[in-house]
Amino acid sequence: MNNLSRRGLMSGVAAAGAAVALAPATTAKAAAPAAGKQAPGYYRHKVGDFEVTVVTDGKVVIPLPETYVANAKKDAVNEVIAANYLPTNSATHLYTPVVINTGSKLVVIDTGLGLGTFAQSKGAAGQFHTNLAASGIDPKSVDAVVISHFHGDHINGLLDADNKLAFPNAEIMVPAAEWKQWMDDSNMSKAAGTPVEGNYKNSRRVFGAFGNKVTQYDDGKELVGGIKAIATPGHTPGHMSYLVTSGPRSMIVQSDITAGMAFLFVKNPDWQLAFDMDKALAVQSRKKIYDMAIAEKIPVQGFHFPFPGLAYVEKDGNGYRLIPATWNPTL
């Protein structure tokens, strides 16, 4: 057996290093090609025994309107945008529907911008169905689709590229107050010539494909076992959020409590988004849900939060801040 002294060992290491240094440099024969595309956008976590699949619908960036926040100046809005390391004078909108497997039911909550937007945006938005397929979920296996309100980024994904039913075997569940608002001919007549008129027309386009056969629900309704509706009006008259409970664990699905660039209204809950129909009521609903989440230490799944959109809410001065839930590599 050979005995190596420490000095001999170090000398050998030094000699090897010198040999490497003197060796001729080698280069790769060809550069590795860039992938050029993003990985599928879905993430899974658990609420008790329920399995939640968060599915991104992508991103839309538009020029920041002067009145994006109705009661704050554009300069103040840009300050918060810059503090979040996003481009100023732009509104960056993120969209994140969820699928909840309760063990007995497979439930989709909201459906994204739809495949029309996917084509128009060259895949930047309207990704929900593409990412849903990548996650291994078959739309034909979905038992129920729960809609929080009737804006296009929540209902357009109910239809496929051919305007056929995207979830052919699912019960479609909608807030009764939303149905009353958007399917009422008198309300639509009053909106003629305004930007809101398009929402009436789009609601009728989407739900007309179902022959208007939907299940309407009210505040406090348990939609399926463990998923309960919570009325949070203001953004729209019938806007709903949801309390998801399995065993000792709960989660709030907040839909558009903070819509658009959600972080603006988390930090400044008294700010009023231009798209909120009853702005004062929207502020009340926002504070109600966040104060509930804080008091009960319940995580919040936000439709317009950065993906995967699961966070805890804490008080921060006169507003709130989000603490992203830890990413779990296993379930």
N, C-alpha and C positions, 0 to 999 in steps of 0.2 A: 504494500500500500504506500502511495506517495504522501508525504506530509507537507502541507502548504503552510508557510509562515504568513503572518498578516502582511509583512513587507513584500513577500513574493506575490501574494494575491493582488495587492495594489499595483505592483509593477506590471502584472499581466493585464489588469484593467486599463492602465495608462497606455500600454502598448497597443491594445485592441482599439482604443479610442484614436490613437495616432494613425493606425492603419485605415480606419474609416475616414479620417480627415483627408488622407492622401489618396483615397480611392477616387476614380473619376466620377463626376456628378452624372446622375441619370435623370432623365425626364420622362414623363408619361408619353406614350405614343400618340394619345389623343385625349383631349379634355372631355370630362364627363358631361353629357348634355344636360342642360337645365330641365327640370321636370315640367315647368310651365303651367302647372295647375295645382290647385289646393287639394288637400286630403278631404275625404267626405266629412261633413260637419254634423256629427252626432255624438252625444255623450250620455252615459247612463249613471244613475244613482238610485238609491233606495230611500223610500219613506216607509219605515216599518217593513212589512212584507210586500209592499207595492214596488214595482220596478218602473222607474220613470226614464223615458228616453227623450232627451232634449234634442231637437232637430233644428238647425239653423235654416232660415229662409234667405239668408244673405244680407246684403247691404245696399242702400241707396244714398247717394250724396247729391244734394241740391244746393244752389246758392241760398245763403241765409236771408230770408225776408226781413225787411225793416221791422215788421211787427210780429216776428216769430213768437216773442213773449209779449203779450198784450200790455202788461203793466211794468215793463222794464225796458230801458234803452238798449239799443243794439250794442253799444260799447260795453255795457255791463255784461251782456250775454257773451260777447266775444272774450271777455276776461275769463269767464268760467270755461269756455271752450278751450282757450289756450292753456289753462291750468290742467286740463285733461289731455294735453298733448295731441289735440286734434286741430286741423286747419281752420283758422278763423275765417269768417265770412262764408262758411259752408255749414250746412246742416247734415250731419252724418246719422242716418237712421238704420238701426239694426232690428232684425225680426227673428223671433224665436218661439215657434209653437212647441207644444209638448205632447207626448203620448204616455198614458199611464196604464200599465197592466196591473189590474187589481187581483189577478189570479183567476177571476171568473169573467171579467170584462176587459176588453181592450178599448181604451177611450182616447180620442184625439181632442185636444183643446186648442181651437183656432187652427187656421189652415194656410196662412201666408198669402202672398200676393198673387199666386197662380202661375201657371205655365205660360200664359201670354206674356207676363212680365219677364219670365225666364228667357224667352226668345228675344224680346225687345232689348233686354239689358245684356245680352250675350252671356248669360249665366251668372251675372253678378247678384241678381236677386230673383225671387221666385224659385228658390232651390229646394223648397220643402219636399216635394215629391221625389226628386232625385236623391236627396239625402235620406229620405225615409226608406227608399228601396235599398240604398247602401247599408242601412242599419239592419236589414233583414226583415223588415215589417211589410207584410202584404196588405195593401189597402182593402182587399176583399175580406180580410180577417177582422177588420175594425167593427166593433159592435155599436159604438156611439160616437158621434162628433158633436162636441159641445161648443157653441159659439158664444163669445162674450159680448160682442156688439157687432154692428153691421158695416163697419168700415172695410174697404176693399182688402186691406192687408190681413184681415181676419177671416173673410168669407170667400175670396176668389179661388182659393185652393180646394173648394168643395167640388169644382169642376175640373175635368182634364183638358188636354189640348184641343179636343174635339167638342168641348162644352157638354160632355157626357158626365154622369155621376162618377166622381173620383173614388168614392167610398160606397159602392153599390149596395152593400148589405148592412149599412149602418143606419141607425136611427139618428136623425138630425134634430138637435135640441137647441132652441133659441129662447132668449129672454122675451117674455110676453110683452113687456113695455117697449122693447126694440121693434118687435113686429108691429105693434100699434103705431109707433112713430113713422116707420119707413114704408109701410105698406098701405098707409092711409092716403086716399086720393086727394083729400082736402089739404093735408099737409104738403103733399107734392105740388099742388097748385100754388100754394103760398111761396114755395121755394123756387118757382119758375124764374129763370134768368140769374139766379145766384149760384155761387160755386157748390152749394149743398145740393142743388138739383141733380148733379151727377151721381151723388150717393143714392138718391131715390131710384134713379134709373138702373144703377148697378145692382142694387138689392133685388129689384124685380127681375133683372136678367138672371141672376144666380138662382134665386129661389123659384123662379118660374120653371127651371129645369126639373124641379121636384114636384111640379104641379101644385106648388105651395103646400105640400104635405110635410109639415114639420110638427115636432112636439114643442109646445110652448111651456115655459117654466117661470116660476116666480121666486122672489127672495126666500131663502131658507130651505128651498127644495133640495132633498138629497137625490142627485141626478142618477147616480149609481151608488152602490154601497161604498161609503168612505169619501165621496166627493160631494160637497155641499155648496150651493150657490150663496153668495153674499152680495146683496145689492150695493153697488158703488157708483151711483149716478153722477153725472156732471160732464164727463167727457162726451157721453151721449146720454139720452134720457133713461135707457134701460141697461146701461153698462153693468156687467157683472164681474166679480172676482170669485175665487173658489178656495175653500178650506179642504185640504186633502188630509185624511187621517187614517192611519193604519196602526193599530196597537197604541203604544205610548207616543208615537211620532206623528208630527203634523208638518204641513207645508202650506203656504199661501201661494196660489197662482194669481198674480196681480193684474194680468192683462194690461190695460192702459191707465192704471192709476197714475203713473208717470209715463206719458206718451212722448212720441217724437224722440228728441235727445233726452232720454230719461234722467241722466245725471244732473241736468239743469234744475229739474224740479225736485230731485232728491235733496240737493244742497239748499235750494230755495223753494220750499213747499208752498209759499204764498204767491210765487210767480204763476201766471196764468197762460197756458198754451193757447195760441190763437185758434187752434182747432177744437178746443173744448167748447161745447155748446152752452153749458151753464157753468161759467168759469168759477164763480164763488162756490157752487156746490161741488165742483171738481176738487177744489182745495180742501173742503171739508172731508170728502171721501178719502183723499190722499192721506190726510193726517189720521183719520180713523183707522185705516188699514195699517199704517206704519206704527202708530202707537200700540195697536193690538199686537203686532209682530214683536215689538220691543218688550212689552209687558209679559208676553208668554214665551219669549225667546224662540220664536218660530222662524225658520228660514223662509225667504221669499223667492219665488221663481218669477223673474221679470221678463215680459215679452220683448221689451226694448232695452234690456240690460246687455252689456257685452257678453258674448257666448262664453260659457254655457248658461249664464244668466241666473245662477243660484247664489244668493247672498243673505247675510244677516244685516239687519238695519240697526243703527245706533243713533242716538241723539248727538247732534253736533252744533252747539250754539242754538240759533233759532231754526236750524234745519236738521237734516239727517245726513248720514254717510253710510255707504255700503261696505261691508266686510265680506269679500268673496269667500264662499265656502271652499274648503280644501278639496282639490281635485283628487279623486280616488282612482287609483289604477286598477282596482278590483271591486267587485260588488259584494 
